[in-house]
């Protein structure tokens, strides 16, 4: 059976209870008449012998101009567990979005037609998704236990690309490009409308989004042998991928992607009851900013004290560090980028500053009532202690401020 889906066409989600297979393995192809039959026969045999779930192979033909579609149609007639979807436009990402978004399976996966990845990794890939343990699963050629045969050029490019992702987008997954991935279908339906790329960057964009919204990404070390006849244009793909990195980075920085809304709806629950998602990381980054602010405050206070006295030095040092602290926490701790709402955030930060000023000035007042001749170093110690109390209040207040900002952006 051949289904023709033109650009922009979508298939409604199947009604509850109508799912017919647990696993739908998609093979995106473009002009693969030579390799397709061998791939489908080998994969179908492996699924029947080694996968205990009802499964299907979907050949996603991306506007092939050779006999690929005819080969796929013949295989679909021969095997009950094989179907064909034909697209009139090229693009691996477009093919995966179309098929994954309309699949009636519980888990959707894909692999390259060359079967470079050992199929013994398929069950470790999909089992955590079927069980509900994980949301997305990827094969990785870059973990220590992976066994990979490929040339130094491809190895270098792959490792450099993943290092760029870690530096530019703060990713934690190890291998974005391995053509061996799976995702729960309900999760895919929520993420796919936000993935813009229709080509090779599709995988990376989907993984970055999944990681940012708090989904669990399961990694499987794979045995992988490079296909020397691969049709992939390495240079053109690398340039397109780098453009994609810039685009996604900008979307995350400006709040264009509704990360907070997705995290609250499909993200994993916090590990510790009562500790919201991301708070541990925020606390660590807040602590770094806090230490830097405290050092800056102390230096400013000691420098200004001889000239303007304790209370004025405290006011000036606290005001300067409060402005810098709010800006640093806005970008570094809570990940708010761009100028939208910056003035409002500083105003709210100054409200928190006012509380800190009241607390520290009150502490100084009490100290001077008890010890009128207290040294400036004792004054500083009391102020630092008071600032610690103010810091706890600052974290709670700023978390509320920037959480509301995220929610406002995504509405």
Backbone torsions as a table, in degrees:
resi	resn	phi	psi	omega
1	UNK	NA	134.8	-179.7
2	UNK	-117.9	126.4	177.0
3	UNK	-105.5	130.9	178.0
4	UNK	-105.0	119.3	179.8
5	UNK	-120.5	115.2	-179.3
6	UNK	-85.0	170.5	-176.8
7	UNK	-57.6	133.2	176.7
8	UNK	86.7	-10.4	-179.1
9	UNK	-74.3	144.1	177.3
10	UNK	-130.9	156.2	177.8
11	UNK	-115.0	127.6	-178.0
12	UNK	-59.2	151.5	176.7
13	UNK	-63.9	135.1	179.9
14	UNK	-60.6	147.6	178.0
15	UNK	-60.4	153.8	178.6
16	UNK	-56.2	140.6	176.4
17	UNK	84.5	3.7	-178.3
18	UNK	-104.2	4.1	-179.3
19	UNK	-63.4	133.6	-175.9
20	UNK	-106.4	-22.2	-180.0
21	UNK	-133.9	154.3	176.5
22	UNK	-86.5	-30.5	-173.6
23	UNK	-133.3	129.9	176.6
24	UNK	-121.2	110.0	-179.1
25	UNK	-97.3	118.1	-176.5
26	UNK	-98.0	134.7	174.5
27	UNK	-117.7	99.2	177.8
28	UNK	-74.9	131.5	-176.2
29	UNK	-137.1	147.1	171.5
30	UNK	-141.3	114.1	-179.4
31	UNK	52.6	58.0	-179.6
32	UNK	-119.9	39.4	-177.6
33	UNK	-60.1	-27.9	-176.8
34	UNK	-76.7	-40.4	-172.4
35	UNK	-98.9	-16.0	-169.5
36	UNK	-63.1	-47.3	-176.1
37	UNK	-62.1	-44.7	178.4
38	UNK	-59.7	-41.8	-179.7
39	UNK	-62.8	-49.9	-175.7
40	UNK	-64.5	-44.1	-179.9
41	UNK	-62.5	-43.2	-179.3
42	UNK	-67.1	-44.2	-179.0
43	UNK	-67.3	-42.2	179.6
44	UNK	-62.3	-39.7	177.7
45	UNK	-64.4	-39.7	179.6
46	UNK	-67.8	-42.8	179.0
47	UNK	-61.1	-43.2	-179.2
48	UNK	-66.7	-33.5	-174.3
49	UNK	-90.6	-30.8	-167.5
50	UNK	-122.4	-12.1	-177.0
51	UNK	-109.1	117.7	-174.9
52	UNK	-80.8	3.3	-178.9
53	UNK	-101.0	150.7	169.7
54	UNK	-59.6	128.9	-172.5
55	UNK	-137.9	163.2	-179.1
56	UNK	-144.8	148.8	171.4
57	UNK	-106.7	128.4	175.5
58	UNK	-115.7	116.5	175.2
59	UNK	-86.7	116.4	180.0
60	UNK	-101.9	100.9	-177.0
61	UNK	-85.2	118.0	-177.0
62	UNK	-94.5	72.6	173.3
63	UNK	58.7	40.4	179.5
64	UNK	-61.2	147.3	179.5
65	UNK	-108.1	-2.0	177.3
66	UNK	-104.0	-151.3	-175.7
67	UNK	-90.9	15.9	-177.8
68	UNK	-56.0	-46.7	-177.4
69	UNK	-63.9	-38.6	178.8
70	UNK	-65.6	-40.8	177.5
71	UNK	-63.2	-43.7	-179.5
72	UNK	-63.9	-42.1	-179.8
73	UNK	-63.7	-39.9	178.9
74	UNK	-64.3	-40.9	178.8
75	UNK	-66.8	-35.8	178.6
76	UNK	-65.3	-31.4	176.3
77	UNK	-73.7	-37.6	-177.1
78	UNK	-72.3	-38.9	-175.6
79	UNK	-112.8	132.6	175.8
80	UNK	-65.3	-33.8	-175.1
81	UNK	-92.6	30.7	176.9
82	UNK	-133.9	134.7	175.0
83	UNK	-134.6	168.5	-178.4
84	UNK	-128.3	135.9	170.6
85	UNK	-122.5	125.7	-179.4
86	UNK	-107.4	131.6	175.4
87	UNK	-113.8	144.1	-178.2
88	UNK	-86.6	-0.2	179.0
89	UNK	-129.4	151.2	-179.7
90	UNK	-79.0	166.2	174.9
91	UNK	127.3	114.7	179.5
92	UNK	-62.1	-43.2	178.7
93	UNK	-61.2	-39.8	178.3
94	UNK	-62.9	-41.6	179.8
95	UNK	-64.1	-44.9	-178.7
96	UNK	-66.8	-41.2	178.3
97	UNK	-60.8	-43.3	-178.5
98	UNK	-64.2	-49.6	-175.3
99	UNK	-74.8	-46.1	179.5
100	UNK	-61.3	-42.1	-176.6
101	UNK	-67.5	-21.0	-178.4
102	UNK	-112.0	4.5	-176.0
103	UNK	-71.8	147.0	176.3
104	UNK	-98.2	10.5	-179.6
105	UNK	-84.4	162.2	175.6
106	UNK	-76.4	-35.9	-179.3
107	UNK	-130.2	135.4	175.3
108	UNK	-115.7	144.1	-178.9
109	UNK	-137.9	173.1	170.7
110	UNK	-151.2	154.1	173.3
111	UNK	-147.4	156.9	-179.2
112	UNK	-74.9	151.8	-175.6
113	UNK	-66.4	-21.9	-179.8
114	UNK	-76.8	-9.6	-179.6
115	UNK	51.2	45.3	177.4
116	UNK	-63.2	-29.9	-179.8
117	UNK	-86.8	133.4	177.2
118	UNK	-60.3	128.1	-176.5
119	UNK	-67.0	-13.4	176.7
120	UNK	-65.2	-13.9	177.7
121	UNK	-85.0	-5.3	-174.7
122	UNK	-66.8	-46.7	179.7
123	UNK	-63.2	-46.0	174.6
124	UNK	-59.4	-25.5	179.4
125	UNK	-73.7	-46.9	-170.1
126	UNK	-94.3	-23.6	-175.8
127	UNK	-58.0	-43.7	178.6
128	UNK	-63.4	-23.9	179.1
129	UNK	-81.0	-42.3	178.3
130	UNK	-62.6	-37.9	-178.9
131	UNK	-77.0	-15.8	-177.6
132	UNK	90.4	1.0	-179.5
133	UNK	-65.9	-38.4	-177.4
134	UNK	-130.1	169.7	-176.8
135	UNK	-109.3	-36.9	-180.0
136	UNK	-133.2	146.7	177.3
137	UNK	-135.6	139.7	-179.0
138	UNK	-134.0	145.0	169.2
139	UNK	-80.5	141.7	-178.6
140	UNK	-126.7	128.3	175.4
141	UNK	-95.6	-1.6	-171.6
142	UNK	-111.2	4.4	173.3
143	UNK	-82.8	163.0	-173.7
144	UNK	-64.3	-34.5	-176.0
145	UNK	-87.2	-2.1	175.8
146	UNK	-71.9	149.2	177.4
147	UNK	-120.7	115.8	-169.2
148	UNK	-128.7	136.4	173.7
149	UNK	-120.9	109.1	176.1
150	UNK	-162.5	165.1	-176.6
151	UNK	-71.4	159.8	-178.4
152	UNK	-62.7	-30.9	-178.9
153	UNK	-63.9	-49.6	179.9
154	UNK	-66.7	-38.0	178.3
155	UNK	-60.6	-46.5	-179.6
156	UNK	-63.2	-45.5	-179.1
157	UNK	-61.9	-43.7	-178.7
158	UNK	-62.8	-45.8	-178.7
159	UNK	-68.0	-38.8	178.7
160	UNK	-64.9	-41.2	180.0
161	UNK	-61.6	-45.0	-179.2
162	UNK	-69.7	-29.3	173.2
163	UNK	-67.2	-38.2	176.8
164	UNK	-61.9	-42.7	178.8
165	UNK	-61.4	-42.6	179.9
166	UNK	-63.9	-39.7	-178.4
167	UNK	-76.4	-42.9	-174.0
168	UNK	-84.9	-36.8	-174.6
169	UNK	-116.9	5.1	177.9
170	UNK	54.5	42.0	178.9
171	UNK	-77.3	157.7	179.1
172	UNK	-117.9	-18.7	178.0
173	UNK	-70.2	153.9	-168.4
174	UNK	-91.7	-28.8	-172.2
175	UNK	-142.7	105.6	-176.9
176	UNK	-83.0	-20.2	-166.0
177	UNK	-105.6	-6.8	-179.2
178	UNK	-61.3	127.4	-177.3
179	UNK	-79.7	60.6	-174.7
180	UNK	-159.8	90.1	-172.6
181	UNK	-141.9	160.2	177.3
182	UNK	-148.8	156.9	-179.5
183	UNK	-153.4	145.3	173.3
184	UNK	-64.7	136.8	-173.2
185	UNK	-64.7	-36.9	179.5
186	UNK	-64.7	-34.9	176.4
187	UNK	-70.8	-42.2	179.7
188	UNK	-57.8	-40.3	-178.4
189	UNK	-63.0	-29.0	179.8
190	UNK	-81.7	-31.7	-174.2
191	UNK	-91.7	-35.4	-172.7
192	UNK	-57.2	-38.6	179.0
193	UNK	-61.7	-18.3	-177.9
194	UNK	-95.6	-8.0	-179.6
195	UNK	-90.2	117.6	-173.3
196	UNK	-88.7	-32.7	-172.8
197	UNK	-68.0	142.8	178.3
198	UNK	-113.9	3.2	-177.3
199	UNK	-115.4	-133.5	-173.4
200	UNK	-78.0	-21.1	-179.9
201	UNK	-78.7	-9.0	-178.8
202	UNK	-49.3	-48.1	-178.3
203	UNK	-56.9	-50.8	-177.0
204	UNK	-61.0	-46.0	-178.2
205	UNK	-61.0	-42.2	179.2
206	UNK	-64.9	-42.1	-178.8
207	UNK	-67.2	-42.0	178.7
208	UNK	-60.7	-45.2	179.8
209	UNK	-63.7	-44.6	-179.8
210	UNK	-60.6	-41.6	-179.4
211	UNK	-67.8	-41.2	-177.8
212	UNK	-66.2	-30.6	-178.2
213	UNK	-89.6	5.7	172.7
214	UNK	88.2	23.7	176.7
215	UNK	-84.2	155.8	-179.7
216	UNK	-90.2	123.5	179.4
217	UNK	-106.9	115.6	-179.0
218	UNK	-92.7	130.6	-178.9
219	UNK	-110.4	135.5	-179.4
220	UNK	-119.6	117.4	173.9
221	UNK	-63.0	134.4	-175.0
222	UNK	-121.0	158.0	166.5
223	UNK	-94.8	124.0	-169.3
224	UNK	-139.7	129.2	178.7
225	UNK	-118.6	123.8	-176.8
226	UNK	-62.5	139.9	175.4
227	UNK	-89.4	111.0	-176.8
228	UNK	-67.4	-16.7	-179.2
229	UNK	-99.7	17.9	-178.3
230	UNK	-57.3	139.0	-179.1
231	UNK	-90.0	1.8	-175.9
232	UNK	-69.6	128.6	174.3
233	UNK	-82.6	103.5	-171.6
234	UNK	-61.5	-45.5	-176.1
235	UNK	-65.8	-48.9	-179.5
236	UNK	-62.9	-39.4	178.7
237	UNK	-65.5	-41.5	-180.0
238	UNK	-62.7	-42.2	179.5
239	UNK	-64.7	-44.1	178.7
240	UNK	-63.4	-38.2	179.0
241	UNK	-64.8	-42.3	-180.0
242	UNK	-64.9	-38.6	175.3
243	UNK	-63.0	-38.3	177.8
244	UNK	-64.7	-39.1	177.9
245	UNK	-60.0	-44.2	179.4
246	UNK	-63.4	-44.7	-178.2
247	UNK	-63.5	-47.4	-179.4
248	UNK	-66.8	-40.1	177.3
249	UNK	-59.9	-40.8	178.5
250	UNK	-66.4	-40.4	180.0
251	UNK	-64.2	-38.2	177.7
252	UNK	-70.2	-39.7	-177.2
253	UNK	-67.9	-34.9	-176.9
254	UNK	-91.5	-3.5	-179.1
255	UNK	79.1	15.2	-179.4
256	UNK	-65.9	-33.9	178.0
257	UNK	-86.4	131.2	-175.9
258	UNK	-79.3	62.2	-174.8
259	UNK	-62.0	-47.5	-175.7
260	UNK	-63.3	-41.2	-179.4
261	UNK	-65.2	-41.7	178.3
262	UNK	-67.6	-38.7	179.7
263	UNK	-61.0	-39.6	-178.7
264	UNK	-73.2	-23.7	-176.2
265	UNK	-97.9	-36.8	-177.1
266	UNK	-126.5	-4.5	-179.7
267	UNK	-68.1	159.5	178.6
268	UNK	-67.3	144.5	176.5
269	UNK	-66.2	153.0	178.6
270	UNK	-61.7	149.0	-179.6
271	UNK	-65.8	-36.5	-178.6
272	UNK	-107.8	125.3	-179.4
273	UNK	-57.0	129.2	178.6
274	UNK	90.7	-10.0	177.6
275	UNK	-101.9	107.8	-175.7
276	UNK	-60.9	157.2	179.7
277	UNK	-58.5	132.5	175.9
278	UNK	84.7	-4.9	-174.8
279	UNK	-68.0	-35.3	-179.1
280	UNK	-61.7	-47.4	177.9
281	UNK	-63.2	-39.7	178.3
282	UNK	-63.4	-40.1	178.7
283	UNK	-62.0	-40.9	-179.8
284	UNK	-65.0	-44.9	179.0
285	UNK	-68.3	-37.4	177.0
286	UNK	-62.1	-38.2	179.5
287	UNK	-64.4	-40.2	178.3
288	UNK	-61.5	-47.0	178.1
289	UNK	-63.2	-39.4	-178.7
290	UNK	-64.1	-41.6	178.4
291	UNK	-63.1	-45.7	179.0
292	UNK	-61.9	-40.6	179.6
293	UNK	-66.2	-40.1	-179.9
294	UNK	-64.3	-42.4	177.6
295	UNK	-62.4	-45.3	179.1
296	UNK	-62.7	-41.3	178.2
297	UNK	-60.4	-46.3	-177.8
298	UNK	-62.5	-43.8	-179.9
299	UNK	-64.5	-42.9	178.3
300	UNK	-64.4	-42.4	-179.4
301	UNK	-61.5	-48.1	-178.7
302	UNK	-65.5	-33.5	179.8
303	UNK	-73.6	-35.6	-175.6
304	UNK	-87.6	-24.0	-173.5
305	UNK	-54.5	-46.7	-178.3
306	UNK	-61.8	-29.2	-174.6
307	UNK	-89.5	-36.6	-171.5
308	UNK	-124.9	-2.1	177.2
309	UNK	90.3	171.1	-171.3
310	UNK	-65.1	-52.4	-174.1
311	UNK	-65.9	-43.7	-179.9
312	UNK	-68.0	-38.5	178.0
313	UNK	-64.5	-40.2	178.0
314	UNK	-63.4	-45.5	-179.8
315	UNK	-60.3	-48.5	-176.4
316	UNK	-66.3	-47.3	-178.8
317	UNK	-64.0	-40.3	-179.3
318	UNK	-67.9	-39.5	-179.3
319	UNK	-65.0	-47.0	-178.8
320	UNK	-62.7	-47.7	-177.8
321	UNK	-70.5	-27.1	178.2
322	UNK	-65.8	-43.4	178.7
323	UNK	-62.9	-46.6	179.8
324	UNK	-66.6	-37.8	-179.3
325	UNK	-64.1	-43.9	179.4
326	UNK	-62.9	-43.2	179.4
327	UNK	-63.5	-42.5	-179.3
328	UNK	-67.1	-44.0	179.5
329	UNK	-67.9	-34.3	178.5
330	UNK	-58.2	-47.6	-176.0
331	UNK	-85.6	-46.1	-170.4
332	UNK	-85.3	-48.1	-174.8
333	UNK	-78.2	-45.7	-172.6
334	UNK	-107.7	0.1	171.9
335	UNK	67.0	30.4	178.2
336	UNK	-94.6	120.4	-177.9
337	UNK	-116.6	167.1	178.3
338	UNK	84.7	174.3	-176.5
339	UNK	-93.4	-10.6	-178.3
340	UNK	-61.5	122.5	177.2
341	UNK	78.7	4.0	-175.6
342	UNK	-62.7	-44.0	-179.7
343	UNK	-64.0	-41.0	178.9
344	UNK	-63.8	-40.4	179.6
345	UNK	-64.7	-39.4	177.8
346	UNK	-65.3	-38.1	177.9
347	UNK	-63.4	-43.0	178.0
348	UNK	-67.8	-35.3	175.4
349	UNK	-63.9	-36.3	178.5
350	UNK	-69.5	-28.5	174.8
351	UNK	-65.4	-40.3	175.3
352	UNK	-65.8	-38.3	176.4
353	UNK	-58.1	-40.3	-179.4
354	UNK	-60.9	-39.6	176.9
355	UNK	-65.1	-43.2	178.1
356	UNK	-62.3	-38.9	178.5
357	UNK	-63.9	-43.9	179.0
358	UNK	-60.8	-42.2	-178.4
359	UNK	-67.6	-46.3	-177.3
360	UNK	-72.3	-40.9	178.7
361	UNK	-64.6	-39.6	176.4
362	UNK	-62.3	-39.4	178.4
363	UNK	-63.6	-42.1	177.2
364	UNK	-62.9	-41.8	-179.7
365	UNK	-60.6	-46.1	179.3
366	UNK	-64.0	-42.4	-179.9
367	UNK	-60.4	-44.7	-177.9
368	UNK	-69.6	-27.6	175.2
369	UNK	-69.0	-37.7	-179.5
370	UNK	-83.1	-41.1	-177.4
371	UNK	-131.0	85.1	-176.8
372	UNK	-58.8	-27.0	-177.4
373	UNK	-102.0	25.3	-178.5
374	UNK	-60.7	139.9	-180.0
375	UNK	-72.8	162.6	-179.8
376	UNK	-67.4	-25.3	178.4
377	UNK	-72.9	-35.8	174.2
378	UNK	-68.1	-38.8	175.6
379	UNK	-58.7	-44.1	-179.0
380	UNK	-63.1	-40.7	179.6
381	UNK	-62.0	-43.3	178.2
382	UNK	-64.6	-40.3	-179.6
383	UNK	-66.6	-39.6	178.4
384	UNK	-63.5	-42.0	178.0
385	UNK	-61.9	-43.2	178.3
386	UNK	-65.3	-36.7	179.1
387	UNK	-66.2	-29.8	177.2
388	UNK	-63.5	-41.3	176.5
389	UNK	-64.6	-43.0	179.4
390	UNK	-64.6	-30.9	-178.8
391	UNK	-64.7	-41.7	178.0
392	UNK	-60.0	-43.7	177.9
393	UNK	-63.4	-40.0	-179.6
394	UNK	-61.8	-43.8	-178.4
395	UNK	-62.0	-48.1	-179.2
396	UNK	-61.6	-42.8	-177.7
397	UNK	-67.9	-44.9	-178.6
398	UNK	-68.2	-35.6	176.8
399	UNK	-60.7	-40.5	177.9
400	UNK	-66.2	-42.8	-178.5
401	UNK	-60.6	-50.0	-173.9
402	UNK	-79.9	-23.7	172.5
403	UNK	-65.8	-42.4	178.1
404	UNK	-64.0	-34.3	178.3
405	UNK	-63.6	-47.1	179.9
406	UNK	-59.5	-44.2	-178.4
407	UNK	-64.4	-38.5	179.5
408	UNK	-66.8	-36.5	179.7
409	UNK	-66.7	-36.6	-174.5
410	UNK	-86.7	-6.4	-179.9
411	UNK	-80.6	NA	NA
